[in-house]
Amino acid sequence: MIPDRLADICARAYRHMAPWDATAFEAALAQDTTQLTCTEHAFVLAQVVLDEAEIQALAADPDFQRKGEASRALRNCIDRLTQRGVTRIFLEVAAKNTPARGFYARHNFTQAGIRKGYYRLSAQETDDAIIMTREIA
Ligand SMILES: CC(C)(COP(=O)(O)OP(=O)(O)OC[C@H]1O[C@@H](n2cnc3c(N)ncnc32)[C@H](O)[C@@H]1OP(=O)(O)O)[C@@H](O)C(=O)NCCC(=O)NCCS
């Protein structure tokens, strides 16, 4: 997928945090530590450092959600990470992002920590960041 398509999916899918724009995707894709894994309608963008990876962005096109698209993208991502020698994945997800938390739980990620008030939603409202992890080796 090209940065414009990734940004379009993000802009329509993200509800709980600011979506990445095309410039942010271009910058990430210029780094050789970035691994992008796509299906037709979903993607996972991970940063790889030695034997650890962090999922930095993941989304499915809202017109194709609950059809297993993001699950396929994540499984393919994990297969590729395993081949590169990665043994553990981390990510941060907004506490109020029920769909994403359900998704990650379904894929055997468990809570490893919490950052209170990490996301600022408005002048008055914040949300916690839940740190999740999964061993893959
Ligand atoms: C989270 C997201 C990627 C899931 O994409 P998807 O293609 O719909 O996911 P799948 O169809 O593979 O769903 C697999 C499982 O995830 C869980 N899940 C997915 N959407 C869910 C929802 N709205 N509520 C609760 N659980 C959900 C379910 O367990 C689901 O299995 P089921 O359909 O058999 O019940 C999608 O909702 C999305 O793009 N959200 C916005 C972006 C975002 O918040 N990304 C995470 C940033 S950390």
The ligand as an SDF file (V2000), in Angstrom:
LIG
                    3D

 48 50  0  0  0  0  0  0  0  0999 V2000
   -9.0680   -2.9820   15.6050 C   0  0  0  0  0  0  0  0  0  0  0  0
   -9.3000   -3.1960   14.1010 C   0  0  0  0  0  0  0  0  0  0  0  0
   -7.9700   -3.1150   13.3650 C   0  0  0  0  0  0  0  0  0  0  0  0
   -9.9060   -4.6000   13.8670 C   0  0  0  0  0  0  0  0  0  0  0  0
   -9.9940   -4.8180   12.4540 O   0  0  0  0  0  0  0  0  0  0  0  0
  -10.9310   -5.9630   11.8320 P   0  0  0  0  0  0  0  0  0  0  0  0
  -10.4740   -6.2540   10.4400 O   0  0  0  0  0  0  0  0  0  0  0  0
  -12.3510   -5.5710   12.0020 O   0  0  0  0  0  0  0  0  0  0  0  0
  -10.6060   -7.1840   12.7820 O   0  0  0  0  0  0  0  0  0  0  0  0
  -10.9870   -8.7330   12.5570 P   0  0  0  0  0  0  0  0  0  0  0  0
  -12.1730   -8.8440   11.6500 O   0  0  0  0  0  0  0  0  0  0  0  0
   -9.7480   -9.4510   12.1650 O   0  0  0  0  0  0  0  0  0  0  0  0
  -11.4510   -9.0930   14.0500 O   0  0  0  0  0  0  0  0  0  0  0  0
  -10.8560  -10.1070   14.8260 C   0  0  0  0  0  0  0  0  0  0  0  0
  -11.3760  -10.0370   16.2340 C   0  0  0  0  0  0  0  0  0  0  0  0
  -11.0550   -8.7810   16.8600 O   0  0  0  0  0  0  0  0  0  0  0  0
  -12.0820   -8.4440   17.8050 C   0  0  0  0  0  0  0  0  0  0  0  0
  -12.7960   -7.2300   17.3760 N   0  0  0  0  0  0  0  0  0  0  0  0
  -12.7200   -6.6270   16.1590 C   0  0  0  0  0  0  0  0  0  0  0  0
  -13.5280   -5.5490   16.1320 N   0  0  0  0  0  0  0  0  0  0  0  0
  -14.1310   -5.4860   17.3380 C   0  0  0  0  0  0  0  0  0  0  0  0
  -15.0830   -4.6040   17.9060 C   0  0  0  0  0  0  0  0  0  0  0  0
  -15.6040   -3.5740   17.2080 N   0  0  0  0  0  0  0  0  0  0  0  0
  -15.4660   -4.8060   19.1890 N   0  0  0  0  0  0  0  0  0  0  0  0
  -14.9630   -5.8400   19.9000 C   0  0  0  0  0  0  0  0  0  0  0  0
  -14.0630   -6.7400   19.4060 N   0  0  0  0  0  0  0  0  0  0  0  0
  -13.6550   -6.5440   18.1350 C   0  0  0  0  0  0  0  0  0  0  0  0
  -13.0620   -9.6240   17.7990 C   0  0  0  0  0  0  0  0  0  0  0  0
  -12.6150  -10.5830   18.7450 O   0  0  0  0  0  0  0  0  0  0  0  0
  -12.8920  -10.1450   16.3680 C   0  0  0  0  0  0  0  0  0  0  0  0
  -13.3050  -11.4510   16.2010 O   0  0  0  0  0  0  0  0  0  0  0  0
  -14.8610  -11.7400   15.7890 P   0  0  0  0  0  0  0  0  0  0  0  0
  -15.2130  -10.8450   14.6240 O   0  0  0  0  0  0  0  0  0  0  0  0
  -14.8540  -13.2030   15.4540 O   0  0  0  0  0  0  0  0  0  0  0  0
  -15.6730  -11.3920   17.0180 O   0  0  0  0  0  0  0  0  0  0  0  0
  -10.3070   -2.1540   13.5240 C   0  0  0  0  0  0  0  0  0  0  0  0
  -11.4160   -2.0680   14.4000 O   0  0  0  0  0  0  0  0  0  0  0  0
   -9.7230   -0.7660   13.3300 C   0  0  0  0  0  0  0  0  0  0  0  0
   -9.1790   -0.4450   12.2650 O   0  0  0  0  0  0  0  0  0  0  0  0
   -9.8630    0.0930   14.3420 N   0  0  0  0  0  0  0  0  0  0  0  0
   -9.3810    1.5130   14.2170 C   0  0  0  0  0  0  0  0  0  0  0  0
   -7.8780    1.6210   14.2570 C   0  0  0  0  0  0  0  0  0  0  0  0
   -7.3190    1.2830   15.6190 C   0  0  0  0  0  0  0  0  0  0  0  0
   -7.9090    1.6040   16.6490 O   0  0  0  0  0  0  0  0  0  0  0  0
   -6.1480    0.6210   15.6100 N   0  0  0  0  0  0  0  0  0  0  0  0
   -5.4770    0.2310   16.8110 C   0  0  0  0  0  0  0  0  0  0  0  0
   -4.5000    1.2630   17.2120 C   0  0  0  0  0  0  0  0  0  0  0  0
   -3.5790    0.7140   18.6330 S   0  0  0  0  0  0  0  0  0  0  0  0
  1  2  1  0
  2  3  1  0
  2  4  1  0
  2 36  1  0
  4  5  1  0
  5  6  1  0
  6  7  2  0
  6  8  1  0
  6  9  1  0
  9 10  1  0
 10 11  2  0
 10 12  1  0
 10 13  1  0
 13 14  1  0
 14 15  1  0
 15 16  1  0
 15 30  1  0
 16 17  1  0
 17 18  1  0
 17 28  1  0
 18 19  1  0
 18 27  1  0
 19 20  2  0
 20 21  1  0
 21 22  1  0
 21 27  2  0
 22 23  1  0
 22 24  2  0
 24 25  1  0
 25 26  2  0
 26 27  1  0
 28 29  1  0
 28 30  1  0
 30 31  1  0
 31 32  1  0
 32 33  2  0
 32 34  1  0
 32 35  1  0
 36 37  1  0
 36 38  1  0
 38 39  2  0
 38 40  1  0
 40 41  1  0
 41 42  1  0
 42 43  1  0
 43 44  2  0
 43 45  1  0
 45 46  1  0
 46 47  1  0
 47 48  1  0
M  END
$$$$
